[in-house]
Amino acid sequence: MAPFSLLLSTLLLSVITLVSSAPTTGSENATIVELDPRAPAQVITKCTVPNTVALTFDDGPYWFMREVIRQVEAAGGNTTFFVSAYHPVLSASPDAASLTLVSPFILSDGNNWACIYNTELSGNIRYAFERGHQIASHTWQHKDLTTLTWDQIHHQMWLTEQAITRITGAVPAYMRPPYGNHNALVREAAGVRGQNIVLWDFDSGDSTGSTVAQQKANFDQLAARHPSNILSLQHDVHWSTVYETLPHAISVLKAKGYRFVTVADCLGTRKYQRVGPAEPRNANWVC
């Protein structure tokens, strides 16, 4: 079987050849514009629309996803979820008793992990999508893409895009590389796939060892600085992030007059490359 990169290059070359050889209408001197098959993705680190906050959450979908949605919607806003494939089974927490869990997928290593296609997790993605929140890619296995080959990078991107499209019918226009790590190859791969890369300009610290008190203080300091807009990083797989830090963050930022919007809305762009019908659940919905 030909490697993915060869197949992709052949497909792009065929498209460009068709465009170049197509008959033109109007002026005989019409210019033929050939698309660059390797135009690199734009790396976004800031919002551009004033007075907006794009709260973004990595590593889901998770069982706390609907609580994030509830809180953000109560503040009159929307948010963005960067999703990946595998998620640890929910451990005991003060809120666990109120959650209805389905059986997770059992992987070959014997550990209990839930897959993005898990009935409840995929349902959370669909729920968020239908309510106007943005779903974007965080790739499949949360690997450092800068350590992978061209074909491996595309494989990690494609599997998550396929899952998002199956569940929602939408093809994501944005992705976030795990750890925020990217290089020229990653930017080219994202560009070929029609996506831009989203990083952040504020990290709550929930994945780097900060206590809840420190995270709240970080938001207090951010609100005191009152930048024109904010593109934040949090993780909805942490109970403390969702149930302790997030309410405080929403409160202090809303008091400063910010609007809570999706990444696309904070940039004045579209959330998805295209949107079609979702795929009915079937035997292909597996990790």
N, C-alpha and C positions, 0 to 999 in steps of 0.2 A: 504494500500500500504506500502510495506517495506520502511523504511527510506533509503535515498540515500547512507549513509555510509555502510549500510548492503549490499545493492545491489552491491556497488563498491567492498567491501571486498570479496563477493562471486565470482564476476567476476575475480578478481585478483587471488583468490585461485584456481579457475578453470584453469586459464592460467598456473599457477605454477605446478598444478597437471599434466596437459598435458605434460609440458616440462619434468617433472621428470619421467613420465612413458613412454615417447617416446623411441622407439628402437634406439640404437646408432650404428654407423658404425665405423669400424676401431678397435682400441683396446678395449678389454672387460673391461678394467679398466678406461675407459674414465670418467672424472669427470662431474657430473651434476651440473650446476651453477643455483641456484635459485635466482631470482631477489627480492630485498627488496621492498615490496609494499609501504613502507613509507619512502623511501630515501628522506630526505629533500632537498629543492631547495638550490642551491648556491645563496648567496647574493652578488651581484656584485656592487662595489662602485667605481671602477676605470677601465679605459681601460688598455690594455696590449701592444698594438702595438704602437711603438714610433712615435712621430710626427703626431698623429691623434687627431682630435676633433670630438666627437660624440655630435652634437647638438640634444637634445631631446625635444619634445614638448608634454605636457600633456593636457588632458581635451577635445581634439577634438573628432571627426572631426569637423571643423568649416569652415566658409565661407572664412577665411583668409588662409586656408591651401595651396591653389595653389600659393599664393603670397610667402609663405615660400619656397615652392618648386622652384619657379622661381628664387628667390635670391640665394638659395644654389646651384642650378644647374649653375647659372651664374658664381659662384666661382669654378665650376668644381667638385662639391661634391654631396653627398647624406645625408639624415637625417633620423630621426626615430620619429614616432608618436605613442604615447600611448593613445589609444582611449577608450571612454566610451559611454554610451547610450544616455543620455539626454543633450540637449544644449539649452541655452536661445536664443530666437529669436534675430536676429541682431538688435541692436539699431542704431540710426543715427550716422554716422561717416563721416569724409571727403571723404571716398572712397565708401560709401554706394550706391551712385547714379550709380556706374558702375557695381554693382552686380545685378544679376537676381535671385530673391528669389522665392522659391516655398512655398506653404502653409504649415505651420508647423502642427504637430500633436497637438491636444487639449487634455490635460489630465483632469482627473476628478476634479482636484482642480481649474479648470478654468483658469490657467495660460497658456500662449503660450510657448510651448517648442517644439523644433525640435528633432526628433528621429534619431538615427544612420542610420535607414533605409530610412530616408528622401531622395528623389531622388537626390538632389544636394549633400548632405553630403556623402551618400554612393558612389556617383560618384567621389567625391574627394578622398575617400579611394582607390577606384579602380584605379584612375589616378595615385596616389602616388605609389601604388604597381606596376603597369605596368612600371613605370619609374625607378624602382630599389630602391625606398625608403622603409624603413622597417616599417611594421605595427605590433604593439604589443598591449597587453591588459592593460587597466587601470581599469578594472572591470566595472560592469554594472551601478550602481547608486552612485558611488563615496562614498561608506560607509567605515568607519573605520573598516577594516576586523578584527582587534584585539578585537572588541566588539561582534563579531558574533560567532555562533556555527559552527561546522564542516560542516553540511549540508548547512547552509546559506552561508558560504565562497565559497563552490563549486558552489552554485547557481549563485552567483555574478560573479564568474570566467567563468562558462560555458556559460552564456547568451552572454557575449562579444566574447568569442572564437567562438561561433556558428555564430554570426553576421559577424565576420571577415572572417570565412571560407565560409559562404554563398556569401559574396561580392567578395572575392578574390580567393577562392579555397585553401587558405593556412591556416595551423594550426600554430598559433604563438608559438615560442620557448621561448619567454620572456614576463614577465609581470611586471608592477610596481604597488604596492599597493597604494591606495590613501593616501596622506600625508606622504608616505614613511613608514607607520607603519606596522610592521610585528611581529609575535611571532612564537613560535614553531608550533602551529596549522596551521598558514598561510603558513609557510615554508613547512610543510608536505603536505598540500593541493596542493601547486604549484608543488612540486616534483612529487606527484602522477599524476598530469596532464602533466608531461613532460616539465615543464617550470622552468626557473631560474628567480630570482627576480633582477631587475635592479634599483639601486638608483642613486646617483650622487656624484661628488666631487666638483661641483661648482654650486651654485644657483644664478641666475641673480638677484633675489629679486623681480621679477615682480608680484608675488602672495603674497608678504608679506609687501606691502606698500611702496616699494622703488620707488622714482620718476624715470623718464626716465634719468635724469642727473646722479642720483645715480647708476642706472643700467649700464650706459655707463662707469662711473668711475670704477665700479666693473670689467668690461671687460678690461679696461685699466690696472688695477692693476694685473689682471690675466695674461695678455700678458707680462707685465713687469717681472713677476716671471718666465714665460716661462717654465712651467712644461713639462715633457716628453710627456704627453698626457692629454686630458681633457674630462670629461663626464659631460655635463652641463644640467641644468634644466631650461626650460622656458615653457610658456603657449601660444599656438597659438590662444586662445580665446580673447586675448587683442590686440586691434588695435595698441596701442603704442608699444607693444612688437614687432609686425611684421613690422610696417612701420617706427618706429623710432629707437628702440634699435637694432634690428637684423642687419640692414645695417652697423651700427657702429661695432657691434661684428664681423661680417664677415670681415670687412676691417682691423681691428687691429689684428685679429688672422691670417688672410691670410698673412699680412705683416711680421709675425713671421715665415712663412714657413709651417704652419700647413695644413694638408689635412682634408677636411670635409667628414666624413664617417658615416655609420650606426653603431649602437651599435654592431651588429654582426661582422662587419668588424673591429671595433676597438678592438675586442676580438679575432679575427681570427677564428670565428665559423660561423654556419649557421643561417640564419634569422628565418627559419621555421622548424617545425618538419617534415612536408611533404607538398607538393603542388599538388593539383588536379584541376579539372575544377571548375569554379565558378558556382553558382546556378542561374538560371534565376529568375528574380523578380517574386514573387508570393504572394498569400494571407497570407503566413506565415511571411512575412517581416513586422512585426509590433512590437512595444514596449509595 
